[in-house]
Amino acid sequence: MNIALTSMQLNGTSRDIMICFSHLRWNFVFQRPQHLLTRAARTYDVYYWEEPVFEDIPNGFVHLTTSEEGIQILVPHIPDLQLAKAEAIQRHLLVEFLSGLSKSPSVLWYYTPMALQFSRWLSADLIVYDNMDELSAFHGAPLEVVALENEMFSKSNVVFTGGQSLYEAKKDRHTNIHPFSSSIDTSHFHKARRRESDPPDQEAIAHPRIGFFGVIDERMDMDLLSQAAERRPDWQFVMIGPVVKVDAHVLPQRGNIHWLGPKSYRELPGYLAHWDLGLMPFALNDATRFISPTKTPEFLAAGLPVLSTMIRDVVRPYGDLGLVEIIDGAEDLCTRGDMLLVRSKQEWLVRVDDHLAQNSWDHTWESMQIRMEAVSQKSALTDALEVVNV
C-alpha cells in the first residue's frame, strides 16, 4: 500500500514528544482532553491521533493540521473498502508517521484502549491512560473494549480517572491510579458575568431561560426535559450542542424548547451570560453512572445557579456543599427552579468562587505532572540500581 502523509510538519525541535490516541475529535467539543493537552503542549510537542475517517479513496493517508492551541492533529483516512483491514492500515500509517519524527515519543497518552489494536507495539518512557469515561457503557460500544481496557491497565505506568466514582470502581485494577475530576477555566467562563450582547439566534427568546450546553446523546433524559417544559410553558429551555447517536425525532419538540445546535468554546460565555439557570438533565443509566460533567464548574464560574439530576460526581461535592440543586423528577425540577429564580445569588456566589479557586485545569495538570514525574524518577532509580548490581 502506498501510504502518504499530507500537510505534514514533521518534528524537528528538541522538546519531548507526546502522542495522544483519542476517540474524540479535537474540534468536536472542547472538554477534558483539550484542556489537559493544551497545557501539556507548553512543554511537549503534542500529536493528537484521532479515530479514522473512511472514504472512497485508493490509498490510506494521514492528514495533519495544527489547532489554535498548537496541537498537531492527525486524522487517518482509510479506503472504505478496507474496513476489515483498518487496524493494519492504521498501524502502517503510524509507523510511517513515526519514521518522520526526529526522536521517539517519550509519552503515550491514551483516551481509548481501542487504539491498542494498532499501537500496542509502540513503546515510550511513560504510558498514561486517562480514563475519562466508562466507554463500555456507551451505546454502540465495541464488544472488545472491555478486554482491551484490561490490556490498557496492564501496559500503563499511571492511570487517571475522570472522577471520583470512576476511581472507586477501578482503584483495585492498578497500583498507580489517581482521580482527577473535571476542572475549570475560570477566567473564560467569568466572561458570562459581564452580560455583553445577546447572540442573534437567542436574543428573541423570552425569559426565564433555562439552558444546557454539551453533547446531546443517550445520556440526556428527554422525558424529563419534555415534562418540565410542559409544566412550565413560560420557561424557555435553550439547548446547545451537537446531537450524537440519537435520532433527531426523539428530541422533544415544544414551543419553549429551543435547539440551537453546536457552538464553539469561545462562544459559550456569550450564551450563558443571558441564561437564568443552568440545567443538567442527565438520565440515570449505565452511560452516566461514572460521569463527572465538566459543565458543572463551568456553569458555576459563569454565575449560573444549576439544577442537576442525581449524578454521583455532581452530588459529591457540589450538591453536598449546596452549590448545585439536585433534582428528582420534573416536578422537583420545577419547584427548585422556581426557588432559584427568586433567590439572591450574592452569598451563593461567594461560596462558589471559594470552591472554584481550588479547582483549575492548571492545577490539575500540575498535579498530573507530579504523578508522571514520580514514575520517571522511580524508573531512573531502578535503572541505576540495576547498573550498580551488574
VOGU-3710 file (C-alpha; in Angstrom, 3 decimals, decimal comma):
1> mnialtsmql> 0,000/0,000/0,000  1,238/3,449/-0,898  0,751/5,387/2,330  1,015/9,165/2,050  1,289/11,826/4,732  -0,331/15,143/3,827  0,145/18,623/5,281  2,908/17,161/7,432  5,123/19,417/9,523  7,455/16,812/10,992
11> ngtsrdimic> 9,012/17,410/14,376  12,436/18,981/14,365  12,604/20,519/17,828  14,481/19,364/20,887  11,329/19,066/23,002  9,974/15,718/24,119  7,125/14,231/22,100  3,725/13,164/23,404  1,311/11,171/21,247  -2,318/11,005/22,345
21> fshlrwnfvf> -4,723/8,390/20,979  -8,332/9,527/21,328  -11,859/8,515/20,362  -12,880/12,198/20,352  -12,410/14,709/17,554  -10,307/17,654/18,684  -12,685/20,125/17,068  -15,873/18,439/18,331  -16,456/19,759/21,866  -13,767/21,499/23,915
31> qrpqhlltra> -13,542/19,363/27,039  -11,113/17,419/29,225  -8,630/16,254/26,530  -8,396/19,733/25,030  -7,861/21,414/28,398  -5,159/18,989/29,525  -3,283/18,577/26,260  -3,243/22,320/25,614  -1,354/22,611/28,877  0,853/19,649/28,000
41> artydvyywe> 1,827/21,493/24,815  3,654/24,070/26,932  6,416/21,510/27,466  5,798/18,759/24,871  5,247/18,585/21,146  1,774/17,047/21,276  0,338/14,921/18,461  -3,338/14,001/18,714  -4,249/10,834/16,771  -7,994/10,674/16,105
51> epvfedipng> -10,205/7,804/15,006  -10,085/7,128/11,247  -12,233/8,642/8,532  -13,399/6,135/5,914  -13,541/7,467/2,370  -13,786/6,382/-1,254  -10,043/6,736/-1,863  -7,450/4,362/-3,354  -4,875/4,593/-0,566  -4,667/5,468/3,089
61> fvhlttseeg> -3,055/8,652/4,324  -2,749/10,798/7,449  -3,823/14,425/7,298  -2,203/16,773/9,782  -3,405/20,197/10,877  -2,390/22,462/13,729  -5,046/23,617/16,176  -5,259/27,147/17,528  -3,774/25,757/20,740  -0,697/24,390/18,958
71> iqilvphipd> -1,737/20,727/18,974  -0,792/18,664/15,913  -3,998/16,858/14,926  -3,537/13,619/12,990  -6,536/12,156/11,165  -6,054/8,811/9,393  -8,060/8,476/6,171  -8,741/4,891/5,160  -10,295/3,413/1,988  -13,882/2,473/2,811
81> lqlakaeaiq> -13,417/-0,869/1,021  -10,732/-1,766/3,562  -12,822/-1,716/6,752  -11,682/-5,199/7,725  -8,054/-4,095/7,385  -8,462/-0,779/9,215  -6,251/-1,772/12,148  -3,419/-2,954/9,891  -3,678/0,198/7,773  -3,562/2,429/10,844
91> rhllveflsg> -0,519/0,542/12,068  1,243/1,217/8,763  0,223/4,853/8,907  1,548/5,170/12,461  4,872/3,562/11,516  5,204/5,908/8,549  4,425/8,927/10,695  6,890/7,982/13,422  9,660/7,438/10,874  9,486/11,137/10,042
101> lskspsvlwy> 9,982/12,349/13,607  13,353/13,463/14,892  13,023/11,315/18,012  10,814/8,634/19,536  7,837/9,687/21,660  8,574/9,918/25,360  4,897/9,842/26,435  1,959/7,858/25,073  -1,362/9,226/26,338  -4,490/7,139/25,755
111> ytpmalqfsr> -8,159/8,097/25,957  -9,338/4,931/24,263  -7,999/1,388/24,745  -9,306/0,616/21,233  -6,152/2,300/19,906  -4,090/-0,588/21,266  -5,261/-2,625/18,286  -2,786/-0,755/16,083  -0,383/0,783/18,630  0,306/-1,917/21,249
121> wlsadlivyd> 3,775/-2,487/19,791  4,736/1,134/20,439  6,908/1,861/23,477  7,737/5,051/25,363  9,284/6,202/28,622  5,802/6,725/30,057  2,363/5,344/29,164  -0,640/7,185/30,602  -4,280/6,082/30,492  -6,614/8,999/31,196
131> nmdelsafhg> -9,810/7,044/31,770  -12,275/9,928/31,485  -15,399/7,818/30,837  -16,671/4,259/31,148  -16,590/3,655/27,394  -18,004/0,134/27,651  -21,313/1,610/28,921  -21,847/3,871/25,918  -24,370/2,994/23,229  -22,723/1,059/20,405
141> aplevvalen> -19,507/0,360/22,329  -17,399/-2,386/20,668  -17,530/-5,723/22,451  -13,743/-5,893/22,645  -13,396/-2,643/24,617  -13,501/-4,457/27,988  -10,663/-6,845/27,107  -8,645/-4,025/25,581  -9,081/-1,897/28,700  -7,681/-4,764/30,773
151> emfsksnvvf> -4,658/-4,695/28,477  -4,517/-0,922/28,791  -4,330/-1,167/32,576  -1,525/-3,711/32,352  0,535/-1,553/29,968  0,055/1,816/31,679  2,553/3,276/34,108  -0,045/5,602/35,595  -3,837/5,813/35,312  -6,004/8,875/35,841
161> tggqslyeak> -9,784/8,744/36,122  -12,295/11,399/35,105  -13,956/11,482/38,510  -14,190/10,068/42,000  -16,861/7,464/41,262  -14,911/6,051/38,315  -11,820/5,904/40,527  -13,693/3,984/43,210  -14,885/1,483/40,610  -11,391/0,881/39,214
171> kdrhtnihpf> -8,953/1,620/42,033  -8,151/-2,073/42,549  -7,157/-2,582/38,917  -3,910/-0,609/39,020  -1,299/0,191/41,657  -0,786/3,769/40,450  -4,240/5,203/39,811  -5,473/8,683/40,762  -8,830/10,524/40,469  -8,943/13,888/38,713
181> sssidtshfh> -12,439/15,287/38,398  -13,492/17,954/35,941  -11,753/21,272/36,475  -12,484/24,812/35,312  -11,024/27,578/33,172  -12,458/30,218/35,476  -11,402/33,322/33,568  -13,059/32,057/30,384  -16,464/31,420/31,956  -16,294/34,513/34,161
191> karrresdpp> -16,888/36,420/30,920  -20,539/35,350/31,222  -20,919/37,528/34,301  -20,350/40,663/32,209  -23,600/40,146/30,249  -22,480/41,535/26,912  -24,696/41,495/23,793  -27,060/38,547/23,360  -26,167/36,202/20,452  -28,506/36,770/17,483
201> dqeaiahpri> -30,010/33,273/17,479  -31,240/33,551/21,067  -31,936/37,268/21,504  -35,617/36,800/20,594  -36,109/34,039/23,166  -38,069/35,198/26,200  -37,056/34,821/29,841  -36,661/32,975/32,095  -34,151/30,914/30,137  -33,006/27,531/31,450
211> gffgviderm> -30,027/26,324/29,438  -27,928/23,253/28,713  -24,722/23,008/26,684  -22,786/19,902/25,758  -23,140/16,721/23,752  -26,769/15,693/23,326  -26,844/11,895/23,278  -28,194/8,856/25,133  -27,075/10,388/28,416  -29,829/13,015/28,291
221> dmdllsqaae> -33,235/12,389/29,891  -35,501/13,557/27,068  -38,660/12,742/29,034  -37,545/14,892/31,956  -36,895/17,811/29,618  -40,249/17,401/27,882  -42,196/17,106/31,143  -40,511/20,163/32,657  -41,246/22,205/29,535  -44,883/21,118/29,706
231> rrpdwqfvmi> -45,184/22,047/33,381  -43,588/25,463/32,882  -44,724/26,770/29,455  -43,421/30,237/30,368  -39,866/28,893/30,860  -37,670/28,775/27,768  -35,319/25,773/27,551  -32,244/26,614/25,460  -30,311/23,533/24,303  -26,824/23,969/22,830
241> gpvvkvdahv> -24,659/21,179/21,452  -24,259/18,544/18,763  -26,781/15,690/18,597  -24,910/12,373/18,588  -26,038/8,733/18,497  -29,722/9,589/18,888  -32,260/10,214/16,140  -33,426/13,792/15,837  -37,056/12,653/16,118  -36,542/11,712/19,792
251> lpqrgnihwl> -35,732/15,331/20,676  -38,755/16,891/22,406  -40,382/19,447/20,146  -42,266/22,115/22,064  -42,628/25,842/21,562  -40,490/26,563/24,628  -37,624/24,165/23,796  -35,019/25,731/21,519  -32,387/23,507/19,846  -29,645/25,934/18,800
261> gpksyrelpg> -27,047/23,402/17,651  -23,332/23,315/18,497  -21,360/26,401/19,492  -17,644/26,899/19,833  -15,942/27,000/23,219  -15,184/30,662/22,588  -18,874/31,446/22,052  -20,258/29,710/25,145  -19,870/32,548/27,714  -21,858/34,852/25,426
271> ylahwdlglm> -24,813/32,462/25,536  -24,588/31,621/29,233  -24,482/35,333/30,095  -28,144/35,604/29,130  -29,486/32,461/30,808  -31,222/32,499/34,169  -30,482/28,916/35,229  -28,256/26,073/34,112  -29,722/22,597/33,638  -28,046/19,190/33,560
281> pfalndatrf> -30,907/16,779/32,735  -28,834/13,604/32,648  -30,584/10,264/32,537  -29,665/7,838/35,291  -28,329/4,905/33,273  -25,156/2,918/32,662  -23,727/5,643/30,418  -23,969/8,260/33,201  -23,066/6,092/36,166  -19,468/7,339/36,340
291> isptktpefl> -19,556/10,696/34,552  -18,066/13,832/36,088  -19,565/16,609/33,945  -17,125/19,356/33,002  -20,053/21,725/32,656  -20,776/21,657/36,418  -17,952/24,039/37,394  -18,354/25,872/34,068  -21,959/26,781/34,886  -20,871/27,901/38,347
301> aaglpvlstm> -17,988/30,024/37,064  -20,485/31,699/34,718  -22,517/32,659/37,797  -25,478/30,452/36,904  -27,437/28,527/39,552  -27,643/24,903/38,434  -30,255/22,146/38,515  -28,910/18,615/38,061  -30,208/15,089/38,244  -28,602/12,776/40,788
311> irdvvrpygd> -25,248/12,198/39,104  -22,931/10,880/41,781  -19,979/13,147/40,980  -22,312/16,159/40,987  -23,984/15,222/44,274  -20,479/14,887/45,702  -19,251/17,561/46,211  -21,477/20,181/44,561  -24,826/19,061/45,923  -23,471/18,319/49,383
321> lglveiidga> -21,958/21,822/49,525  -25,199/23,488/48,440  -23,655/24,793/45,214  -25,946/22,789/42,893  -29,612/21,859/43,387  -30,069/18,086/42,955  -33,439/17,230/41,422  -35,588/14,112/41,395  -38,055/14,279/38,522  -39,799/17,048/36,582
331> edlctrgdml> -41,940/18,308/39,456  -38,910/18,693/41,701  -37,043/20,405/38,850  -39,806/22,989/38,538  -40,138/23,539/42,295  -36,416/24,058/42,807  -36,207/26,142/39,650  -38,906/28,479/40,974  -36,893/28,865/44,160  -33,619/29,608/42,332
341> lvrskqewlv> -35,212/32,198/40,068  -36,092/34,400/43,051  -33,141/33,586/45,324  -30,426/36,170/45,864  -27,126/34,923/44,406  -24,730/37,085/46,402  -23,859/34,721/49,265  -24,018/31,681/46,947  -21,532/33,244/44,507  -19,050/33,839/47,321
351> rvddhlaqns> -19,145/30,134/48,195  -18,950/29,180/44,514  -15,843/31,268/43,936  -14,163/29,965/47,085  -14,686/26,405/45,858  -13,635/27,020/42,261  -10,438/28,742/43,379  -9,141/25,274/44,289  -10,169/23,628/41,027  -8,357/24,963/37,950
361> wdhtwesmqi> -7,178/22,980/34,922  -3,694/24,426/35,518  -3,653/22,918/38,997  -4,995/19,589/37,681  -2,297/19,392/35,005  0,428/20,283/37,511  -0,805/17,531/39,839  -0,843/15,029/36,978  2,707/16,012/36,063  3,828/15,282/39,622
371> rmeavsqksa> 2,455/11,723/39,290  4,084/11,333/35,886  7,457/12,595/37,091  7,307/10,232/40,064  7,067/7,304/37,635  10,037/8,607/35,645  12,117/9,120/38,784  11,309/5,638/40,026  12,252/4,173/36,658  15,550/6,084/36,642
381> ltdalevvnv> 16,347/4,842/40,155  15,568/1,257/39,151  17,867/1,552/36,126  20,645/2,973/38,301  20,326/0,114/40,818  20,468/-2,424/38,031  23,723/-0,895/36,777  25,195/-0,994/40,295  24,162/-4,621/40,767  25,788/-5,570/37,470
//
